Amino acid sequence: MPQRETIGIVANIAWAYNRWKGFDEEGSEKRRRYGFEYVRQTGVAHEWWNFYEDFDPKYYYGHVESRGKLSRFSNGDVVIFVSRNVEDGNFYFVGFYGNAEYSEGGFKTGKTLRDLLPEEFQTKLRELSETGELSGRHVESLKTALFENPEEVKRKFKAEKTLSAVFLPEAYVKFSPKEIGLKRFGQNKVVYVGKNETVKPECIQKLILKAKQQHEALLNDPEISDEKKQNAKRIIEKIEGVLKEYFGGVDMNNEILRQYFQSNGYYFPDYLVSQFYTALKTKGFVILSGLTGTGKTKIAQELAELLDGSKNNLLFLSVRPDWRDSKALLGYYNPLTGEYHKTSLLEFILRAKEDYEQNREKAMPYFIILDEMNLAHVEYYFADFLSVFESGRDNDGFTKESIKLHDNEEVEIFQGIPKELKLPPNLYIIGTVNMDETTYSFSPKVLDRAFVVEFHDVELEEYPPERINLSEEEVGKLRNAVLDDLRRDGRFLAVRKKGKDESEEGDIEKALNELKDANNGKYWEILKQLNKALEPYDMHFGYRVVDEIALFFQSAKESQDRGIVEFTDDDEIFDLALLMKVLPKFHGNRKKLEEPLKAVLELCRSENAEINIQELGRDKVIELLKNWETQKENFRFKHTARKVLRMLRQLYEIGFASFS
C-alpha cells in the first residue's frame, strides 16, 4: 500500500439509472426524489456524465460536489464514488477513478451543455426558466451555460479509463456510512481516505473486494448475458488494478486463516477452513465428521491456540463409551457427603461465564472439544445441552433456559456452584466423530441443532503443504481480526429473532431479509422449491433450518469482508449451508431416500447441464464421481451435489445411506 497519508477521496454523487453514462431521462423524471437541490429543480445532475464515453477516448471527466478546494488531493489518487439510491434510500458503492487528476479550474471536455442535453429537455428547461419555477441563481447559470452563449463544459476530475470503472447495477455494493467510519454523508460531502483520516484505506479495500466478489458472482449466473459477463470481466480486471495500485494487491489479508493453518504444517481444502470457521461463528455447536487423520481435532485446537497461546480458553475431553447421563460432564451432588463433585468441564464453563460477565466485549471465546463424541449416546449424556441450545438468548446473551445442577443452598454458598447454569454466549462446542462399528449414529434431534462439517477430501498432490511463514505482526493482526469477528461487539453467539421494538430489526430478521435479497431473490426461491420438493417424502425442513442457513450466509459475508476467510462466490456459501443443514437428516434405505436425494440433486444441477437426474443409476453415479473434476460443471451447487452422489452410490451398493 502506498505510504502517503492520503490516497484519495470518497465522493457522494447524485443517483443515476443509466450508470452515469450521460443524460438520465428516468432520473430527470424522478427529480423530486433527489436530495440535491439543483437536481430537484432542474431535473439534471452534473455527475450523470462521470462515466460518459464520448468526452475523450482515453479519459473520463467527472464532477464532484465539494466545499472549497480539495487541497490534499494529489494527482494519481483514487476517487471512490458512492451514491444514495433514491428508490430504497440505501447507499451504494458504484464505481471509482484510478490514477485521477484534479484541477480547481476544471478540465475542458470539448463539449457544451447544449451538446449534452436532448433538445426537448433544453426546451423544457427554457420554459421552467421563463415561468419562474427555477430559482434565480439556477436561471442565471443556465443562461450562461446553455441558452445565450454556451460555454465548454469543465470538470474538476479526469481519470484514465484503463484504471476506472462504473459497476454493473447487479453488483453495486450496498453499505452504510458506519462501515467506512462515518456517521452520515452530507449533501456536498467529500471525505478523504488515509491512514490518519476518518475513512481508513482498509475500509475502502473491503468495499472494493466486495465489488470484485459480486462481479465474479455474475460470471456464474446463468441468467446473465454473455455480453454482460464480458463487461463484468473487464470491470474485475480494473478492480484488481486498483487493488494492486492502492492496497497492495488482491489477496492482501485474504483467507489469512487458511494461511495460518498452512504455516503450522496443516493442509485443509480452501473451502473447508471457511466452512468450519463460519459454522462455528454462526452456531457455536459444530460436529466434525469424516475420515480419521484428516485434522478434525487439530483445526479446532489450532484455532483456540491462535486466540490464546496459553490454551486457557480450550478444554479437550475424550468421550467414554460408559457415559449414560450428564454426570460425567457436569458432575453431581452427593447427599452423603453434602458436596458437589465438580468436573473440569463445569469449572471451564464457570470460568467462561465469569469472563463474559466481567469483560463483555473484551471477553475471550472459550472452546470445548468433545473428541470421539459418538462413542457414547450423545442424546443421553449431552441432553441438557441440546435442550438449552434452542431456548434462545436473554438480553444479557445467556441461554434463556438453564441446566439444573442441584438445589442445595450450602453448595451454592460454600462451593460457589450455582443451582442452575445458563450457558454464556462466548462458549463454543466442537465434537469430532468417526463412524464405525464402535460408535453410535446421531439422531435427527442432534443433527438439527448443530452444523455438521465433513472432512472427506484428501489431496495427496497438495500434501505436505508448501510451508509459508507468517510474521508475528501478521499473526497478531489475524488474532485481533478473528477476536473482533467472533465477539460481535460483545454479543458473541447471541442472536435475537426480533428487535427490541418495532423500529429495530432482529438479528434473524435481518439475516432472512438479506438472504431474500441475495442474488435477486434466487436463493430464497431455491429454498422454497427444495422444501416443497422434499415435503411429499416427509424430508422437508423447519424454520430453524431456514434461520440458520440465513445466519450462516450473513456470517460468511461478514467474515469474508474482514479478510479472515474466502469463498469462491455467494453460490458456494449457499451451497455449503444447504450441505450442512439439509442433508444430515437423510438417513435410511433406498426406498426412503432415492427420490428425495434426486430431488435435491435436480435443484443443484446447472441450468444447461445435459444430465438426466431421474435416469441416474449406479454406473452413471460412479462415473460422475470418478470424473468429478470434469463433471462438476454440470452442477451449480457442487459441494451438495457431490455429497448427494456419494449417498446415492451408497444406496445402490448396500441399499442404505446416511450423511456420516
Residue, then its C-alpha position, 0 to 999 in steps of 0.5 A: m500500500p502506498q505510504r502517503e497519508t492520503i490516497g484519495i477521496v470518497a465522493n457522494i454523487a447524485w443517483a443515476y439509472n443509466r450508470w452515469k453514462g450521460f443524460d438520465e431521462e428516468g432520473s430527470e423524471k424522478r427529480r423530486r426524489y433527489g436530495f440535491e437541490y439543483v437536481r430537484q429543480t432542474g431535473v439534471a445532475h452534473e455527475w450523470w456524465n462521470f462515466y460518459e464515453d464520448f468526452d475523450p477516448k482515453y479519459y473520463y471527466g467527472h464532477v464532484e460536489s465539494r466545499g472549497k478546494l480539495s487541497r490534499f488531493s494529489n494527482g494519481d489518487v483514487v476517487i471512490f464514488v458512492s451514491r444514495n439510491v433514491e428508490d430504497g434510500n440505501f447507499y451504494f458503492v458504484g464505481f471509482y477513478g484510478n490514477a485521477e487528476y484534479s484541477e480547481g479550474g476544471f478540465k475542458t471536455g470539448k463539449t457544451l451543455r447544449d451538446l449534452l442535453p436532448e433538445e426537448f429537455q433544453t426546451k423544457l428547461r427554457e420554459l421552467s426558466e421563463t415561468g419562474e419555477l427555477s430559482g434565480r441563481h439556477v436561471e442565471s447559470l443556465k443562461t450562461a451555460l446553455f441558452e445565450n452563449p454556451e460555454e465548454v463544459k469543465r470538470k474538476f476530475k479526469a481519470e484514465k479509463t484503463l484504471s476506472a470503472v462504473f459497476l454493473p447495477e447487479a453488483y453495486v455494493k450496498f453499505s452504510p456510512k458506519e462501515i467506512g467510519l462515518k456517521r452520515f454523508g452530507q449533501n456536498k460531502v467529500v471525505y478523504v481516505g488515509k491512514n490518519e483520516t476518518v475513512k481508513p484505506e482498509c475500509i475502502q479495500k473491503l468495499i472494493l473486494k466486495a465489488k470484485q466478489q459480486h462481479e465474479a458472482l455474475l460470471n456464474d449466473p446463468e441468467i446473465s448475458d454473455e455480453k454482460k459477463q464480458n463487461a463484468k470481466r473487464i470491470i474485475e480486471k480494473i478492480e484488481g488494478v486498483l487493488k494492486e495500485y492502492f492496497g497492495g494487491v488482491d489477496m492482501n489479508n485474504e483467507i489469512l486463516r487458511q494461511y495460518f493453518q498452512s504455516n503450522g504444517y496443516y493442509f485443509p481444502d480452501y473451502l473447508v477452513s471457511q466452512f468450519y470457521t463460519a459454522l462455528k461463528t454462526k452456531g457455536f455447536v459444530i460436529l466434525s465428521g469424516l475420515t480419521g487423520t484428516g485434522k478434525t481435532k487439530i483445526a479446532q485446537e489450532l484455532a483456540e491456540l491462535l486466540d490464546g497461546s496459553k490454551n486457557n480458553l480450550l478444554f479437550l475431553s475424550v468421550r467414554p463409551d460408559w457415559r449414560d447421563s450428564k454426570a460425567l460432564l457436569g458432575y453431581y451432588n452427593p447427599l452423603t457427603g453434602e458436596y458437589h463433585k465438580t468436573s473440569l468441564l463445569e469449572f471451564i464453563l464457570r470460568a467462561k461465564e465469569d469472563y463474559e460477565q466481567n469483560r463483555e466485549k473484551a471477553m475471550p471465546y472459550f472452546i470445548i472439544l468433545d473428541e470421539m463424541n459418538l462413542a457414547h449416546v450423545e442424546y443421553y449424556f449431552a441432553d441438557f445441552l441440546s435442550v438449552f441450545e434452542s431456548g434462545r438468548d436473554n438480553d444479557g446473551f445467556t441461554k434463556e433456559s438453564i441446566k439444573l445442577h442441584d438445589n442445595e443452598e450450602v453448595e451454592i454458598f460454600q462451593g460457589i456452584p450455582k443451582e442452575l447454569k445458563l450457558p454464556p454466549n462466548l462458549y463454543i462446542i466442537g465434537t469430532v466423530n468417526m463412524d464405525e462399528t464402535t460408535y453410535s449414529f446421531s439422531p435427527k434431534v442432534l443433527d438439527r441443532a448443530f452444523v455438521v462439517e465433513f472432512h472427506d477430501v484428501e489431496l495427496e498432490e497438495y500434501p505436505p503443504e508448501r510451508i509459508n511463514l507468517s510474521e508475528e505482526e501478521v499473526g497478531k493482526l489475524r488474532n485481533a481480526v478473528l477476536d473482533d469477528l467472533r465477539r460481535d461487539g460483545r454479543f458473541l453467539a447471541v442472536r435475537k429473532k426480533g428487535k427490541d421494538e418495532s423500529e429495530e430489526g432482529d438479528i434473524e430478521k435481518a439475516l432472512n431479509e438479506l438472504k431474500d435479497a441475495n442474488n435477486g431473490k434466487y436463493w430464497e426461491i431455491l429454498k422454497q422449491l427444495n422444501k416443497a420438493l422434499e415435503p411429499y417424502d416427509m424430508h422437508f425442513g423447519y424454520r430453524v433450518v431456514d434461520e440458520i442457513a440465513l445466519f450462516f450466509q450473513s456470517a460468511k459475508e461478514s467474515q469474508d469482508r474482514g479478510i479472515v476467510e474466502f469463498t469462491d462466490d455467494d453460490e458456494i456459501f449457499d451451497l455449503a449451508l444447504l450441505m450442512k443443514v439439509l442433508p444430515k437428516f437423510h438417513g435410511n434405505r433406498k426406498k426412503l431416500e432415492e427420490p428425495l436425494k434426486a430431488v435435491l440433486e435436480l435443484c443443484r444441477s446447472e441450468n444447461a447441464e445435459i444430465n438426466i437426474q431421474e435416469l441416474g443409476r449406479d454406473k452413471v453415479i460412479e462415473l460422475l464421481k470418478n470424473w468429478e473434476t470434469q463433471k462438476e460443471n454440470f452442477r451449480f451447487k457442487h459441494t451438495a451435489r457431490k455429497v448427494l452422489r456419494m449417498l446415492r452410490q451408497l444406496y445402490e451398493i448396500g441399499f442404505a445411506s446416511f450423511s456420516 
